[in-house]
């Protein structure tokens, strides 16, 4: 429920509600992981597999020096993405050309870590291949999986997660409070009814209720929420009534499945009509989502005719072409200083693509933009009419009547002698009457089952209004009418609040504010409801896709400007929904062009945020589905070329970039041609063709910006020119180019390109041997790269700072930075892509630092750097004191950035008291071997060689 939904980082899920006692399963899980490398927790939906897996992982965390990582698969449906999701969870940034699974195994081959893979049941084959590859290709990686079914590997050990034990309500209840099912109910009930506790007066009813729910945690939590308006006896009576409705239609269903479905369906019945509709429509969202996304997916015609509210589209008026002096071709400038930066920050001059052709729902006419351009496409379309108005022509407008909401009181239709249907009045919930549109032979509001069943009596909602329970269908489940509900944006907000209140949606913090999440069991139920109305699922998925398209294009327009860290965080939070939007577009007839638009507009995310493999996967699919010569294809080709270059597939990169340039020129699209030319120049630079790269980027920088070109590439052209100049020894020219690029970035508040400009400035000043200035620029670059999570840029800059530290005789600092850089590179490519320049810089740094420190001191400092987390490592690089005076001995290394765990701090204090390892073990009631491991890790983290140094360090901290 609200507390059960895991947070979407890749560490262990944060528990926001109490965890009921599962001591037996916890101990059994720990024991299985101690002797087996693959353990799968199996059990029905709602039994608590995810929570138990997280608890087991937390208990064994210390046994895995390289950490515990959580792979969330609930929002993933494409088997090909499973290795990429695992690599993402592990923080790997593979840029090789080998298959993703092979690359993953290669990068973790020497690590000791635990990978928790959650919700495997819908991707069993892909998860089995992942587990098998890790088991056979590594020696220290263990896998803890959760699934409703086993993975089927011979190495697999199973742990069945059973429902919580429940006492016999008719037996001895003197020890009933020790049963976890009752404890769970009491805990969740107390959250909505402060002061609630188990008493002699309610113990039997609570036990009977939990037994009725088969001890399933999710079912118990759903029922406990109702305590806000009902007491335990009322809960039990109403649950029994709902259970009878459910089980009469499907005797073949498994008892536990019936129980959970009864609890979920009962919660659904007690929702208002708008809440039911929002529940169903939100079920198309694959992961967490924010309120804007919920409104876009659930509101009828969201974003249309609302003056840009929530559309994410920049008005075409802000795209102002201008021809500054010296730029014959002219450039498109962005908003000026003091103007609102969102949604069109910096140069809002990305290509604005025309409306999608042939999209379902009718074409949206193009709106002329400035200078003959096209205005952005409103990506949302109104819902299709539910039924034709009597007498209306085919394809005519929808009737003006409101559509009845599920849950309102619906009277049975009166059937005419000729089979026609007379519209029946329905209660609006506010006392009004609305008419249901009908056509001959159709029932607009079916309250009677297909079997001629009995109409269910009306129920009372939380708000006190009368709602008629939907009819029971052939499967024994009750359902609402087939008519979709048109909702306003404010109604969606109220419905989301109601679903959070009923624990259907979980609330969690996220980038930009609150985000919401629906558990898989509840999502699947919502999808079933949605699919009962023809066309509703496709309409909801199309609205979701259109919203993602708008959001992505909005982010791309604002990328060259302030707010880049926030943009990165938002898109990472939206990953599952971006994947769902891409998959819908590329697997649904007539929607492929939108998929190409999304994949192409995400170029900055694929490239800047270290996701080239996944970007290539989607672009390959999108380009294959869109062979027509369009500007969207031209963009997709150069983006694919850029990502291929990033994965060292240079022939493929050159082929795609060349095709993109030819197509863009044939279409007369100067902006996409300029983008393709950038990729061609980068490939020359990557291929060590420095003279060719210099000539190429001299020409593009001299040409200046072209209309529609993204300003990121204007800055990157200058960065690559400075790089070529620096490598060719022309430091003074490189500095001048960098200063021009820096001014451009600073005018727009841009950080990502600016970080590369600063790194190039640092390189240029190393050529000049101006070490203080080089170090200052490199540190500034590192700070920005951490802000936008540019892991590759961080690795490159750490190498540079280590080499500068050696030049400044700060050898211990150089060794620490080199250790940290080596650790970051293992998440990318331990061989540094085999690049001669990079490997030679690293080798020279070690060859100078090692003899200056001595082998043992160098190794300790190197290990210490490798043990630091990314943020700690960057902090260390930025906080290092200035170089000691020439000839003076290096000061003892003080690491204010090192963070010992709570237990390590305890051990360090005992070491400072003079205790030996056995004495520490006795004091803390741990094994001697465990105590020795703590001491060794403390020495490694602090870079010390003996216990007296730990004691001195502890004293200094006081």
N, C-alpha and C positions, 0 to 999 in steps of 0.2 A: 504494500500500500504506500502511503506517502513516505513512510520511513524505510520501506523495503527497496525502493527503486535506487539502484546504485548511481553514484556520481559518475560522470563521463570522463574522468581522467583515467590514466592507465595504472595508477597505483590501486591499492585495495579500495573497494567501495566504502564510502563514509556511512556509518550507521547513524540514522537520525531517530530511531526508536530502539527500545530495549530488545535484547536478544533473549528469547526464552531458552531454558535449560535443555541442551542436547548433549549432555556430557558423554553419553555412550558413543554417539556418532562422532563427536569430536575426537575422542581417544582412538576410536577405530580408524578414523581417517588419518590421524597422525601416524599410527602404526603402519598403515598400508603405504603411506608415502615414504616411510623409512626403509621399506624393503622392496617397493615397486616404483618404477619410473612413470607409469601411466595409471592413474586412478580415475574412474568415472563415477560420479554421483548420479544415480538414476532414481526416478520417481515421477509421479504424476505432476501435472501443472499445479502450482499453488502450494506445494508441499514444503517449500523453503530451501531448495537446492542451492540457490545463489547465495543466500545468507550463510548457509552452512559452509559452503566452499570458501567464502571470504574469511570466516572464522578459523577454519582449518589453516588456511594460508597465513593468517596473522600469527597463529600459534607456532608455525614452523619457519617463520621468516628468517630467524637468525641463522638457520642452517644453510642459507643461500647467500653467500657474500655478494653475488651480482644482482640480488634483488628478487622481488616477486612482482610480476606484471599481470594485469587483468585484460583479457581480450573480450570485448562485448560483441556478440554476434546477433543479438536480437533484431537489430535494424539492418542486417546484411542479408541479402538473398541471392547474391551471385557467387557461386563456388570459386570462381577465378580470383575473387578479391580476398579470400580467406588468408593466404600467405601475406598479402599486403597489409591486412588488418593486424596480423600478428607482428609484422615488422614495425608497424606504426606504434603498437603497444610497447614494444621493446625499445622504442626510440631510435631505430635503425634508419639510415638514410642511404639506401643502396643506389648507387649510380652506375652499376655495371650492366652489361648487356646480357648476362646469363639469366635463366628462368628465375622468377621471384623466389620459389621454394628453395632452389639450390643456393641462391645468394643468402637467404635467411640462415640456412644451416651453416654456411661457410662463416658468417659473421658471429655466430654464437657457439662455434665449435668448441672453444676453450673456456666457456663460461659455466658457472655453477648458479643456476637460477631456476625458479619455479614459474611456469606459465599457466595461469588459470584461464581456461577457455570456456566461456559461459554460453549456454543455449545452443548446443550443437545439433539438436534433433532435426532441424530443417536443412542442415548442411552436413549430414553424417559422413558422406563420402569424402568431402574436402577436408573435414576435421580429422578423419582417419588418416588421410594422406599426410597432413601436417604432423600429426603425432608420430606416425611411422618414420617420417624423415628425420624428426628430431631425436627419436629413440635410436635410430641406426646411424645417424651422422654425427652425434655428439655423445659425450660421456657424462656431462654434468647437468644436462637440462632435464627437468621432470615436468610432467604435464598433469594438471588436475582439471578434469572436464566435468561439466554438468550437462545432462541430456535426459530426455524421457526414454531414450533407447541407448543401448550399448553401441560403441563404435565398431566392435567386431574384430579387434586386433588380438592376436594370441597373447601379447604382453599385457593386455588390459586386466586390471583388477577392479571389481565392481563393489560399490557400497550403496546398498539400497537405502534411500531416505524415506523413512516411513512417516505417516501422520503422527501427530502428538498423542501420547497415551491419554485416555479419558477414563475416569472411574465410572463404575456402574451407578447410575443415579438412584437405583432402587436398593443398593447395597450399603455397606458401611462407608460413610463419607467423613469419618473423623480425621483421616489423613489426606483429604481431597485437595487441600491447598498446596500440596506438594506436586500436583500434576501440572505439567507445563501448559497444557491446553487451557486449563482454567486460569492459570497465571496470565497467559497471553490475553484472554478475554478481559480479565479484570484490569490489566494494564491499559489496553486500548479503550475500554469503556471509561476509565478514569480520565483519559485525555479529553473526552467530550462531556463527561459528567464529573466535574471535580469532586473528589471525596468518595467516589464509588469504590467499594471494596467487597470482597467475598464475606458473607455472613451466613449464619445458620439459616436465616430466612430465605436467602436466594441461592444457596449452594446447590440444592437439588435441581433447580431450574437451569442454572448455568451449566451444570454437568449434563443435564438432558439436552440442552441446546448444543453443547460442544460435541456430544455423542451423535446428535442428529447430523452435525456437520462433519462427521467422521474424523474429527481432529485435524482437519486441513487448515493450516495457518491462514491462508488467504481467505477462505470462507469465514473463518472466525473473525478476522479483522473487518471484513465487509459487514458482518452482522453486528459487531460491536459499535460501529458508527451509528447504527439506528437507535442506540441508547439515548441519543439526543432527544428523541421524540416518543420513544416507547420504553416500557419497562421490560424486564427479562421474560416474564410470562407472556406479554403481548408479542414479543419477538418470536417466542417459540410457537405460539398459535399461528401467526402469520407465515412463518417459515414452513410449518406443516402444510398449510393451505397451498403455498407456492410449490412445495415439493410434490404434492399430489398432482397438480397440473402438469408438472414436468414429466413425471415418471409414467403417467398413463399412456403416453404416446410412444415411448421408446424403451421397451423392456429389455432390449438387447444391450443397452448401454451399460458400461461398467459402473458399479455402485459409486465409486469415488468420483468418477466423471459426472454422474448424475448429481451428486451432492454439490460439487463445485459449481456446476452449471446452474443448479437451482439457486445457489447463493448469488451468483452473478446476475442471473435473470431477474431475481427478486430485487436486487439493487437497481437494475435497469427499470423495472416497473415503477419504482418509487421516485424515479427522476421525472422532472417536468418534460413536456413535449420538446421545448428547445434544448434541454439538457440531453435528451435522447438523441436528437438530431446531431448535436455537436459531438457527442460520444461516437456516433457512427462515422461522422466525417473525419474526426481527428484520428480515426484508426488507420487512415492511409499514411499518416506521418510515421516515419521509420524510427526516429529517435526522439531526443528532447526537442522542444520547440518553444518559441517565445509567443507573446500574445499577438503580435502583428501577424505571425504565421497562422495562428489559429483563426484570426479574423479573416485573413485572405482565403483560407480553405473552407471555412464554414459559412461565411456570410454570402447571401445571394448577390451576385454581381459585384463582389468586393473589388474596390479600386476603380470602378467605372463611374464616371460622372461625379467624383468626389474631389475635384480640383487637386488631384495629385496625392490625396491622403492615402498613405500606405503603399503607393505605387512604386516608390523607389526610382521613378523616372525623372530625369532632369527636364524642365521645360526647354523647348527648343530655342527660346529667346536667349538663353545664356551662352549658346554656342556662337560666338561672335568672330567672324573671320577678320583679320586685319593684316596689313602689309607693312610691317615696320621697315625702316630704312635698312638697306643692305640685304634684304631677303626678297629676292625677286619672286619666288614662288608664293610668298605669303605664309603666315602661320596662324593657326587658330589659338587664340589666347584664352586662358581660363578666367575665373572670377578675379577681380582685383582686390587689393588689400582693403579690408574693412567690409567686403561683401560676405554674405553668408556662404560658408564653404561647403555645406551639404545641401543637396545631394551632388552637386557638380563642383568638386574641389579641383584646385589647380587648373590644368588644362582639361576641360570637359570635352576633349577632342578625340575620343575614341570613335571608331566607326559606328554610326547609328544604322542598324540594319533595318530593312523594310519589313512590313508585316509578314507573318507566315502565310505562305500560299497553301490553299487547299486544306486549311485547318478545319476540323469539325466545328460546327456552330456558325459557319459563315465567315467570309472574309471581312476583315476590318479595313476600311478604305485608308489609303496612305494620306498622311497629312503633310503638305509641303513644309519643309523646314527652311532655315536660312540658306541662302545661296543655292537654292535648288535641292537641298538635302531632304532627307525624309525624317519625319518625327518618329520617336520611338513607338513601338507597338504596345498598346494597352494589352497586357498579357492575360487579363482575366476576361472571361466571357460569361454572360448571364446564363443561369440554369435553363435547360430546355423546358418547354411547357409540359405540365403533367399530363393533360389531356386536352384535346381540341375542344373549343367551345362549340356547343351545339349550333350547327348551321354554318360554322366557319369553314372556309376553304382550306384544303390541305396546305400545310406550311404557313397558315395564317397566324396572327398573334395569339398569345395565350389569353385565356379569359381573364377578366379583371377581378375575379373572385379571389379572396384569400384561400390558401390551401390549409386544410385542417392539420393540426399538429398531433402526432402520436400522443396518446395519453389524455386527450380531451374526450368528453362524453360523446360518444358516437351512437346514433340510433340506427337500427337495422334498416337497410334500404327497402323500399316498396317496389316490388317487381310488377310490371304491367303484363297484361295477358299476351302481348306480342314479344315479350322478352326484353322490352326496354326497361330502363331504370330511371326512376324518378329521384331527383337529388334529395338527399335527406338533410334536415337541419342538424347542425352540431353545435354544442356549447363551446364558446370560445374560452371559457375559464374566467372571464370577467362578466359573464351574464349576457353577453351579446350573442347573436345568432349569425352564422355564416353559412353560405350555401356551398355544397360540394359539387363541382362540375362533373358531369357524367356524360358518357356516350352510350349508345345502344349496346346492350349486352355486356357492359362493364360495370363493376361496382367500385365507386370511388373510395368508399370508406368501409371495407369489409370487416364487420364485427363478428361474422359467423365463419367457422372453419369450413374448409373444403369438404369436410365429412358431415356437414350439417349439425355440427356440435352446438352445445348450449352456450349462450352468450354469458360471459363472466360478469359477476356483479361488479359495480364500480368500487374503486378503492379511494382512499384519502391520501393525498400527497402531503409532503412536509409543510407545504404552504396552506394546507387546509382546503384546497379546491378539490372538486370531485373529478376523478379521472377514471375512465373506463378501461379496465385491463384489456390488452389486445387479445384477439382470438387465439385459440390453440391450433397450431398447424399440425400437419400429418406426423411430424416428428415429436409431437408432444410439447413443443415450445410455443409460448405465446408471442405474437408479433403485432406490430403496429400496422397501420394502413400503408398502402404502397405509395402514397403521395409524398414527395419530398417537401420539406418545410423550408420556406423562404425566411431567412433571418437577417435582421439588421445587425450592424456592427456592435451596437450597444447591447443587443440581446446575446451576442456571442460572449461578450465580457461577463454578463450575468451568468450565462450557462457555465463558463469555465470556472467561475467562482463557486458555483453550486457543485460542480464535479470535484473540485478540490475539497470542498466541505464534506462530500460524501466519500472521499478517499478513492474515487475513480481515477483522478489525476494526482500525481505526486508533484510537489513543488520543490524546486532546488535552485540554488544560486547559479548564475551563468554570466557570460559577458554581456554587459549592457543592462543587467537587472535579472528579474526572475524568469526562469524557464520551467517548463512543465514536462511530465513524462507519464506515459500510460504503460502499465505492466502488460506483458505479452498475452496473458490469459484474457485480460479485459480488452486488449486490442483485437484479438481474434474474434471475440464475441461481437465487438463493434463492427468488424468487417462482415460477419455473417448478416447482421442487421442491414448493413448498407447494401449488400448484394441482393437483397430481396426486392429492391426497386430497380427495374431495368434502367441502366445508364447512369445510376447514381455513383457507382464506384469510379467509372471512367471520368465523370464530371468532377468528382472530388480530386482525383489524381491529376487531372488536367489543371485545376485551380492551384494545386500544390506545385506542379511543375512551372506554371506561369509565374507564380510568386517567387520561386527560386530563381527563375530566369531574370526577373526584375531585380531581385536582391543582388545577384551576381553582377549584372551590368551596372548597377548603382555602385557597387564596391569597386569595379574596375574603373569607372569614371573618376572616383575619388581617390584612387590608389596613389597617384603622384600628389600627395598633400598630407596634411596632418591626419592623425588617427589610424596610421597603418597597424600598430599593435592591436588596436581594437578590432580592425577589419580581420586580421589574421585569427584572433580569438573567436570572432563570430563565425567565420567560415569553418573553423575546426569544430565548433559546437554543432554546426549544421551539416557535418559530413554525411551522416546517414541519410538525411533528407535530400542532399545534393545527389547522392548515389541513386536514391529512389526516383528523383526527377529525371536523371539521365537514363536510367533503365526503362522507365515508362516511355520516354520519347523514342528510344531506339528499339523498343520491342512492340510498339503500337503503330499500326499502319497510319500513314499520313502525319506522323509527329516527328519524324527523324530530323527535320531541319532545326527544330527547337533544341534537340540534343546537341547538334553541332554548334549552335550558338552558345549554349551553356559551356560546353567543353572548351571552345575557343576563347570565350570571355574570361575563363579561369586561368589564362596563361600565367598571370602573376602569382597565383596560388600554387599551381603545379611547380613553377620555376623557383620562386623566391622562398617558398616554405618547405622545400625538400620533398615533393611528392611527384617526381617525374615519371616513375613507373606507373602509378595509377593514372596520371594524365595521359600517358601514351596508350594505356588500355582503352580508355574512353574515346580518345581521338581516333584510334584505329577503327573502332566500331562505327563512330560517327562518320568518318570519311568514307568507309565502305558503303554506308547507307545513303550517302549524298554524293553521287558521282557527278552531278550537274555542275557546270562551270559558273559558280556563284562567288560573291565576295566572302560568304561564310566559308566556303571551301578553301579559298585562298588563305584566309586567316587560319583555318584548321591545319593547313599544310605547313605554314611557317612555324606555328606553335609546336606541331609534331617534330619538325626539324630541330627546333631549339631544345626540346626535351630529349630527342635522340642524341644530340651533341652532349647533353648533360650526362647521359648514360654511356658515353664513349662509343656510340654506334655512329661513327663519323660518315661512312658511306650513305647510310640511311638519312642522316641529317642533311647531307649535301643534296641528296635526291629530292627530299621534301622541300627544302628551301628553294632549290632551283625551280621546281614545279610551281611553288607559290609565287615566285617572282614573275614567271612567265604568265601565269593566269592573271595576276594583279595588273600587269601591264596590258594584257589583252582586254581587261575590263575597264581600263583607264582609272584604276584606283591607286592614286599616288601614295596614300597612307599605308595600305597593305604592302605595296611594293617596297616602301622604306623599311617596314618591319622585317620583310623577307631579306632585304639587303643587310640588315643588322646581323641576322642569323648567319648569312654567308660569311660576313667578316669575322664573326666569332669562331666559326669553323676554321678559318685560316689561322687564327691565333692559337686555337687548340691544337692545330696540326703543326705548330712550330714554324709556320711560314711567316716570320716576323716582317720581312720586307713587304710581302703581299698584304699582310694585315695593316701595316703602317700606311701603305698607299690607299687601301680601301677606306680606312677610317679618316684619313686626311680629306678624302673626297667627300664623304658624307657629312663631316663636321663643317667643311667649307660651304657645302650646299645649304646647310641650316635646316630648320624644321619645315615640313611640308603640311599643307592643310589636312587635318584629320589625324596626324601622327600623334601617338601617345607620348606625352612629355617624358615618360620613363625612358623611352628609347632615344630621345634627344640627349638626355643625360648619360645613358649607357654608351652611346657612340663616343662621347668625350672620355668616358672611363676607359674604354678599350683602346682609344688612341693614346691616352696617357700610359697605359700598360705597355703598349708596343714601344713607345718612346723610352720608357724606363728600362725595359729589357735591352734596348739597343744603346743604352748609355746616354741618352739625350735628356738628362735630368732637368735642365733649366726649362726646356720646352714642355716637358711633362708637368712641371709645377704650374706653368702658366695655363695649360689646358685644365688642370684640376681646379685652379682658382676660379675659372669661368664656370665650370660645372658646379662648384660649391655655391657660387652666387645664385645660380638657377635653383638649386635645391633649397637654399635658405629662403628665397623669395616665396616658395610655396610650402614651407614647413615639412618637406619630404625627408624621410629617414633612411629608407632602404638603399636607394641609389647613393645618397650622401655617405653612407657607411663605406661603400666601395670607393667613392672619391677620396675619402680620408685615408683608406688603406693605400690607394695609389700614391697619395701625397707622402705617406710614410715611406713607401718604397723609393720614391724619388729622392727623399732626403737621406735614405741609406746610401744611395749612389753618391750623394754629396758628402756622406760621412758626417752629417749633422745629426748625431744620435739623440740628443735631447728633443729636438723638434720631431724627429722620426717617431720617437717613443710617444710623444704627446698625441700626434695624429693617430697612431695605431691604437692607443687607449681610447680615444674618442670613437674610433671606428668600432672597437669591440663593444663599447657601451651601447651603441645603436644596434649592433647586430644581435645582441641579447634581447633588446626591446622587441625586435620583429622576429625573434627566434630563428635567425638565419644560421643554422648549425654549421653548414659548410663554411660560411664566412667567418664564424667563430674559430673553427679549426685553422683556417688559413692565417687569421690574424694572430692566434696564439703562437703559431710557428714563427711568424715575423717578430713578435715581441720576445720570444726566447732568443732569437738570433741577435736582437738589439741588446738584450740583457748581457749576453756574452761579450759583446763589444764594449759594454760599460763595466765589465769585470764583476757583474753580479751573478756569479756562477751558480750559487745555490738557487737563486730565483729562476735562473735559466733552466735548471734541471727540473724544478717543480713545474714550470710552464710546459716544458717538453713532455713530462709525464702526463700532464693534463691534456695536451694536444694529442699525444699518442692514443689516449683513451677515447677522445672524441672522434679521432680518425677511425677507430675500430668500428664505430657505428656507421661509418661512411664507406671507407675502403682503407684497410690497414696499410696497404702498399702506396697510399697517396696517389692512386690511379697510375702508378708507374711513371709519373711525370719526372723527368730528369731535374727540372728546376726545383720542384718541391722536395724530392728525396735528397738532393745535394745540400739544400739549406738545412734540413734536419740533421744530416750526417755531420756537417761542419760544426753545428752547434754542440752536438754530443762530443765530438772529438776535441773540442776546446774546453768544455765544462768538466768532463770526466777527469782528466789529469789534474785540473786545477783544484778539484775537490777531493780527489782520491776515489777509487772504485766504490768503497762501502758507502761513503757519504753521498756520492752521486746516486747510487741505487736507492738509498733511503729517501732522498729528496724526490727522485723520480716516482717512487711508489706513493709517496705522499700526494703528489699532484694527481696521480691516476685515481686516488681514492676520493678526490673531491667531486661533488656534484657540479653541474654546469654553472649554476648561479654562484656557487662558492668559488669555483675556479676563476670566473670572471671577476668576482670581488677581489680575489687574491691578486690577480693581474693588475687591477686598478689601484690597489692599496699599497703595493710594494714601495718602501721608502727609496729615496734617491740613491744613486751609486755611491759606495763608500769612497773616501779620498784615496788617491793613488798611493799604493804602498801600505795603506792601513789594513789591518785584518778585518775580515768581514764580521759584522755584528751577529750575535746569535739570532737565529731566525725566529721571529715572533709572528705567529699566524693568528691574527684576530678573526680570520674567516672560518677556521676549522670548527666544526660542530661535532662534539662527541655525543653519542646517545646517552640516555639517562643511566643505563646500566654501566656504560663505559666511564661516565663521570664518577659513578659510585666506586668502581674499581680503581680509578686513578686516585681518588681520595684515600683509599685503603693502602695503595702503593705508597702514597706520601706519608702515611702513618708508619711505614716500615714493615708491613705485612708481606709474607711470602705468598706464593700461589696457593698452597694448601690451606693456609690460614684465611686467605680471601674466599676460597671455596667453602670453608666451614662457616665463615661469617654470613655468606649470602645463600647458603644451602644450595650450592650448585656443584657440579663435578669439577675436579681439579683441571681436567682437560678444557672445560668451558672457561675457567678462570684464565688459563694460559692463553686461550684464543683471544680473550678480551684484552689482555696485556699486549699481545702481539699486534692487535689492530690499533691500539692506542699508540704504540711506538711507530707504526706505519703512518698513521694519520698525522702525527706531530713531527715526523721526520727525525725521531730520536733513536739513539742506539742503546741506552741503558735506563734502568729504573730511576736512578738519581736525577736524570733530566726530567722525568715525569714528575717527581716530587718537587723539583724547582719550578716547573711550569704550574703545578697546582698552587704552590705558594704565591706565585706571581699573579694568578687569577684572583686571589683573595684580596 
